[in-house]
């Protein structure tokens, strides 16, 4: 028995692949507050030292996937283009659908978690409420630039669970430390933290304009999408998906009206992006 080959095979089997590897990378690159208290330090971004916050927009609920909007990269987004057309009408249902289709903002910031400095810089992802609180603190002359590596401030993060919030979600609040401190007294460590930071855009698959347009078509016309299932000796079965969002049917003058069970023909849909 070749023990070197055995060891190589064992290492290969223990190495996560595909989606598991990506999930593992994300777990190591992100920090998420848990119930209790934590002390974190926001680090100047290596992408933009003037602003530690990266705003990214995502589409949620379009099928089973999360779609990062092409607008984050200066490109056109077919879902946003479609939403604009819906808003040109006076139909309340169209405006409601347009709002549902619009991308939602998530904010990412590089942080060092005190007590876990050995894990390096990780990304904290949060929404509008935490973002506004942090911007307000930065604008407060008594707090100022809390990311300053020499005279910045650690942030006290306290998180409570559903028992306290009365919802299905946790809720975090932030308070700045009273004293200003260095990011670290170890210059080598500081240099490493300023240089080695996860890129928030690298954890989302980028889809092309046409791919996203197809996802939108399938979302609006769910009855046309089927899942194929076949077993040995059985005839081919087409099983309709259970997702049933309201379909949108544009009229020739683009005054859309939402009508359940109607679908959008491919040529009609394509016309929306030619105006």
C-alpha positions as CSV (number, residue, x, y, z in Angstrom):
1,X,0.0,0.0,0.0
2,X,1.3,3.4,-1.0
3,X,0.7,5.6,2.1
4,X,1.5,8.8,0.2
5,X,-1.3,8.0,-2.3
6,X,-3.6,7.2,0.6
7,X,-2.8,10.5,2.4
8,X,-3.3,12.4,-0.9
9,X,-6.7,10.7,-1.5
10,X,-7.7,11.5,2.1
11,X,-6.8,15.1,1.7
12,X,-8.8,15.3,-1.6
13,X,-11.9,13.9,0.0
14,X,-11.7,16.3,3.0
15,X,-11.4,19.3,0.7
16,X,-14.8,21.0,0.1
17,X,-15.7,21.4,-3.5
18,X,-18.1,23.5,-5.6
19,X,-20.9,25.1,-3.5
20,X,-19.5,23.7,-0.3
21,X,-16.2,25.4,-0.9
22,X,-17.9,28.7,-1.7
23,X,-20.0,28.4,1.4
24,X,-16.9,27.7,3.5
25,X,-15.1,30.7,2.1
26,X,-18.1,32.9,2.9
27,X,-18.3,31.6,6.4
28,X,-14.6,32.5,7.0
29,X,-15.0,35.9,5.3
30,X,-18.1,37.2,7.0
31,X,-18.9,38.2,10.6
32,X,-22.5,38.1,11.8
33,X,-23.5,39.4,15.3
34,X,-25.0,36.7,17.6
35,X,-27.2,37.3,20.6
36,X,-25.1,39.1,23.3
37,X,-22.4,41.7,23.1
38,X,-19.4,42.1,20.8
39,X,-16.7,44.7,20.3
40,X,-15.7,45.4,16.7
41,X,-13.5,47.9,14.9
42,X,-14.3,49.2,11.5
43,X,-11.2,49.2,9.2
44,X,-10.5,51.6,6.3
45,X,-11.5,49.9,3.1
46,X,-8.6,48.8,0.8
47,X,-10.9,49.7,-2.2
48,X,-11.8,53.2,-1.0
49,X,-10.0,54.5,2.1
50,X,-12.3,57.5,2.2
51,X,-15.4,55.3,2.7
52,X,-15.5,51.9,4.5
53,X,-19.0,51.1,3.4
54,X,-19.8,49.3,0.1
55,X,-23.4,49.6,-1.0
56,X,-24.6,46.7,-3.2
57,X,-28.0,46.0,-4.6
58,X,-29.6,42.6,-4.9
59,X,-32.9,41.1,-6.3
60,X,-34.5,38.7,-3.9
61,X,-37.5,36.4,-4.6
62,X,-36.9,36.1,-8.4
63,X,-37.1,32.4,-8.4
64,X,-35.0,30.6,-5.9
65,X,-31.8,32.6,-6.4
66,X,-30.4,35.9,-5.1
67,X,-29.3,38.1,-8.1
68,X,-26.7,40.8,-7.7
69,X,-27.8,43.7,-9.8
70,X,-25.6,44.6,-12.9
71,X,-26.0,48.2,-11.9
72,X,-23.4,47.6,-9.2
73,X,-20.9,47.2,-12.1
74,X,-22.3,50.1,-14.2
75,X,-24.3,47.8,-16.4
76,X,-28.0,47.8,-17.3
77,X,-30.4,45.6,-15.3
78,X,-33.4,44.2,-17.2
79,X,-35.4,43.9,-14.0
80,X,-35.0,47.6,-13.2
81,X,-35.8,48.5,-16.8
82,X,-39.0,46.5,-16.6
83,X,-39.8,48.2,-13.3
84,X,-39.4,51.6,-14.9
85,X,-41.9,50.6,-17.6
86,X,-44.4,49.5,-14.9
87,X,-44.1,52.8,-13.2
88,X,-45.0,54.7,-16.4
89,X,-48.6,53.4,-15.9
90,X,-51.2,54.5,-13.5
91,X,-52.2,51.0,-12.5
92,X,-51.7,50.5,-8.6
93,X,-51.0,46.8,-9.2
94,X,-48.2,47.7,-11.6
95,X,-46.6,50.1,-9.1
96,X,-46.9,47.4,-6.4
97,X,-45.1,44.9,-8.7
98,X,-42.5,47.5,-9.6
99,X,-41.7,48.0,-6.0
100,X,-41.4,44.3,-5.4
101,X,-39.0,43.9,-8.3
102,X,-36.7,46.8,-7.4
103,X,-33.3,45.7,-6.0
104,X,-32.7,46.0,-2.2
105,X,-29.6,47.6,-0.8
106,X,-27.2,45.7,1.5
107,X,-24.1,47.3,3.0
108,X,-20.8,45.7,3.6
109,X,-17.9,46.9,5.8
110,X,-14.6,45.5,6.8
111,X,-14.3,44.8,10.5
112,X,-11.9,43.4,13.1
113,X,-13.7,41.6,15.9
114,X,-11.9,42.2,19.2
115,X,-10.8,38.9,20.8
116,X,-10.8,37.3,17.3
117,X,-8.0,39.3,15.7
118,X,-6.4,36.1,14.5
119,X,-9.3,35.7,12.0
120,X,-8.3,38.8,10.3
121,X,-10.6,41.3,8.5
122,X,-14.1,40.0,7.9
123,X,-17.1,41.6,6.3
124,X,-20.1,42.7,8.3
125,X,-23.3,42.8,6.1
126,X,-26.2,44.9,7.3
127,X,-29.2,46.9,6.2
128,X,-30.4,50.4,6.2
129,X,-31.0,50.8,10.0
130,X,-27.5,49.9,11.1
131,X,-26.1,51.9,8.1
132,X,-27.9,55.0,9.1
133,X,-26.8,54.6,12.8
134,X,-23.1,54.4,11.6
135,X,-23.4,57.4,9.3
136,X,-24.9,59.4,12.1
137,X,-22.0,58.5,14.4
138,X,-19.5,59.5,11.8
139,X,-21.3,62.8,11.3
140,X,-21.3,63.5,15.1
141,X,-18.3,65.7,15.8
142,X,-17.9,64.0,19.2
143,X,-17.3,60.7,17.4
144,X,-16.0,61.5,13.9
145,X,-13.9,59.1,11.9
146,X,-14.2,55.9,13.9
147,X,-12.1,54.0,11.3
148,X,-8.9,56.1,12.0
149,X,-6.1,53.6,12.6
150,X,-4.5,55.8,15.3
151,X,-7.4,57.6,17.0
152,X,-10.5,55.6,15.9
153,X,-13.1,54.0,18.1
154,X,-14.2,50.4,18.7
155,X,-17.9,49.8,18.5
156,X,-20.0,48.0,21.0
157,X,-22.5,45.8,19.3
158,X,-25.4,44.4,21.4
159,X,-27.8,41.9,19.8
160,X,-31.1,40.7,21.1
161,X,-33.1,37.8,19.8
162,X,-36.7,37.2,18.8
163,X,-37.9,36.9,22.4
164,X,-37.0,40.6,22.8
165,X,-37.8,41.9,19.3
166,X,-41.1,40.2,19.0
167,X,-40.2,39.2,15.4
168,X,-38.5,36.3,13.8
169,X,-35.2,38.3,13.6
170,X,-32.4,39.4,15.8
171,X,-31.8,43.2,16.3
172,X,-28.4,44.9,16.8
173,X,-27.6,48.3,18.3
174,X,-24.3,50.1,18.2
175,X,-22.6,52.4,20.6
176,X,-19.1,53.9,20.2
177,X,-16.4,53.3,22.8
178,X,-15.8,56.3,25.1
179,X,-12.0,56.3,24.4
180,X,-10.2,56.5,21.1
181,X,-7.6,53.8,20.5
182,X,-5.3,52.4,17.9
183,X,-6.4,49.8,15.5
184,X,-3.4,47.8,16.7
185,X,-0.1,48.5,18.3
186,X,1.5,46.0,15.9
187,X,2.3,47.8,12.7
188,X,2.8,44.6,10.7
189,X,-0.7,43.5,11.8
190,X,-2.2,46.8,10.7
191,X,-0.6,46.6,7.3
192,X,-1.9,43.1,6.8
193,X,-5.4,44.1,7.8
194,X,-5.4,47.1,5.5
195,X,-4.2,45.0,2.6
196,X,-6.0,41.7,3.0
197,X,-9.8,42.2,2.9
198,X,-12.6,40.2,1.4
199,X,-14.2,41.6,-1.7
200,X,-18.0,41.7,-1.1
201,X,-18.8,41.4,-4.8
202,X,-16.8,38.1,-5.1
203,X,-19.4,36.0,-3.2
204,X,-22.2,36.5,-5.7
205,X,-22.5,35.0,-9.1
206,X,-22.8,37.6,-11.9
207,X,-25.4,36.8,-14.4
208,X,-25.6,38.3,-17.9
209,X,-28.4,40.7,-19.0
210,X,-30.0,37.9,-21.1
211,X,-29.8,35.4,-18.2
212,X,-31.5,37.9,-15.8
213,X,-34.1,38.7,-18.4
214,X,-34.9,35.0,-18.7
215,X,-35.2,34.7,-14.9
216,X,-37.7,37.5,-15.0
217,X,-39.7,35.9,-17.7
218,X,-39.9,32.6,-15.7
219,X,-40.9,34.6,-12.6
220,X,-43.7,36.4,-14.4
221,X,-44.9,33.3,-16.3
222,X,-44.4,30.5,-13.8
223,X,-46.8,28.2,-15.4
224,X,-44.5,27.9,-18.4
225,X,-41.6,26.7,-16.3
226,X,-41.6,23.0,-15.5
227,X,-39.4,20.5,-13.7
228,X,-38.6,17.3,-15.6
229,X,-38.8,14.1,-13.8
230,X,-38.2,10.6,-15.2
231,X,-37.6,7.2,-13.6
232,X,-36.7,3.9,-15.2
233,X,-39.6,2.3,-17.0
234,X,-41.9,5.3,-16.5
235,X,-42.9,7.8,-19.1
236,X,-41.5,11.4,-19.0
237,X,-43.4,13.6,-16.6
238,X,-43.5,17.4,-16.6
239,X,-44.3,18.7,-13.1
240,X,-45.4,22.4,-12.9
241,X,-43.7,24.5,-10.2
242,X,-45.8,25.7,-7.3
243,X,-44.5,29.3,-7.4
244,X,-47.4,31.5,-8.7
245,X,-46.6,35.3,-8.7
246,X,-49.0,37.5,-10.5
247,X,-48.2,37.8,-14.2
248,X,-48.0,41.1,-16.1
249,X,-49.5,41.5,-19.5
250,X,-48.5,44.8,-21.3
251,X,-50.9,46.3,-23.8
252,X,-49.7,47.7,-27.1
253,X,-49.3,51.2,-25.7
254,X,-47.3,49.7,-22.7
255,X,-50.1,50.6,-20.2
256,X,-49.5,47.4,-18.3
257,X,-52.3,45.8,-16.2
258,X,-51.7,42.9,-14.0
259,X,-53.9,40.0,-14.9
260,X,-53.6,36.7,-13.2
261,X,-53.1,33.7,-15.5
262,X,-52.0,35.9,-18.5
263,X,-48.5,35.6,-19.8
264,X,-46.1,37.8,-21.7
265,X,-45.1,36.7,-25.2
266,X,-41.4,36.8,-25.8
267,X,-41.6,39.4,-28.6
268,X,-43.8,41.7,-26.4
269,X,-41.3,41.3,-23.5
270,X,-38.3,42.1,-25.7
271,X,-40.1,45.2,-27.0
272,X,-39.9,46.7,-23.4
273,X,-36.2,47.0,-23.7
274,X,-36.1,48.7,-27.1
275,X,-37.7,52.0,-26.0
